[in-house]
Amino acid sequence: MGILSTRWEGEHQGHRVAVVRNELTKGFAIEWDGEVIAERSWSWIGHGKLTATAELGGEPVEIRSALGWGGAWGGLAGKCTVHVGDAEVPMTRAK
């Protein structure tokens, strides 16, 4: 976990997807191919959900992200899950 932010990255059908959490502003964002497509803040520290729409194969697709507590053994960075349409995207903590 970064001191003030955490970043998770993954890839889906050749597109880069990232979720960035900022502890200072209590906000987080979804990036699709390097462009921020949605952002918001959360009301409970370290947790939140965010949905966005991106283009995949010329069609709109829903991207859903969820931040959560990593559990007793999950570390302070928490966990991030991302779904593009119905497919879960494996996310790796990058920072």
N, C-alpha and C positions, 0 to 999 in steps of 0.2 A: 504494500500500500504506500502510495506517495504520502508526503506529510499532509497535504491539503486536498489531494485528489487521487482517484483510482480510475484506471482505464482497463476495459476488457475488449478484446478484439476477436473476430471470427470471420469466416468466409462462407458465402452461400452462392452456389452456381456462378462463381467468378466475381462476385461482388463483395467488397469489404464492408463489414458492419462493425461498428464500435459503439460502446456505451461508456460514457464518462460521468463520473460522480465527483462533485466538488463539495468538500466538507465545509469550506468557508462560507459559501453562499447557500448551502443546503439544496443544491440543484443537481440535475443530471440531464443528459442529452443523448439522443441517438444520432449517429453519423452513418451515412450510406455513401460509400465510395468517396469518403473524405469530406462530405458536405453535411452540415447539421440539418436534419429534417424534422426534429422535434426536440423541445426542451421544456423543463418545468422544475418546480421545487417540490419537496415532499414535506409532509407535516409531522412524520415520526422519524426521528434521526436514523439515517441509514437504510430506510425502506422506501419503496415507491414503485409505481407502475407507470409506464409510458407507452403510448401507441402512436404509430406513424404510418403513412402510406408512401410506398416507393414504387418505382417501375421495375418490373422483372419480365424480360421477354416481350416488351411492348405492352404489357398489361399491368394495372395497378395491383399491388400486393400489400397486405397488412403486415406490419412489423410490430411485435409486442415484446416489450422488455420488462423485467421485474428485478428489483434489487431486494435483497434480503439478508438477514443475519446469517453468517457462515456457520453457526453452531459452536458448541464448546471447543471443537477441534478445527474449525474452519478459519480461524485467524480473524484479525480485526478488519480485513478488507471486505468481508462479507462474501456474498455470491451474486452472480448475475445470470439470469436465464433469458434467452432470446428465441423467439419463434418468428420465422418468415413464412407466412401462410400457415400451413399445418406442420411444417418441418422445424424441429428444434435445431438451433445452430450451436455447435460446440464453441464455447467462449473460453479464452485464455486471458488471465490477468497479465497485462503488458506493463503496467506501472502501478 
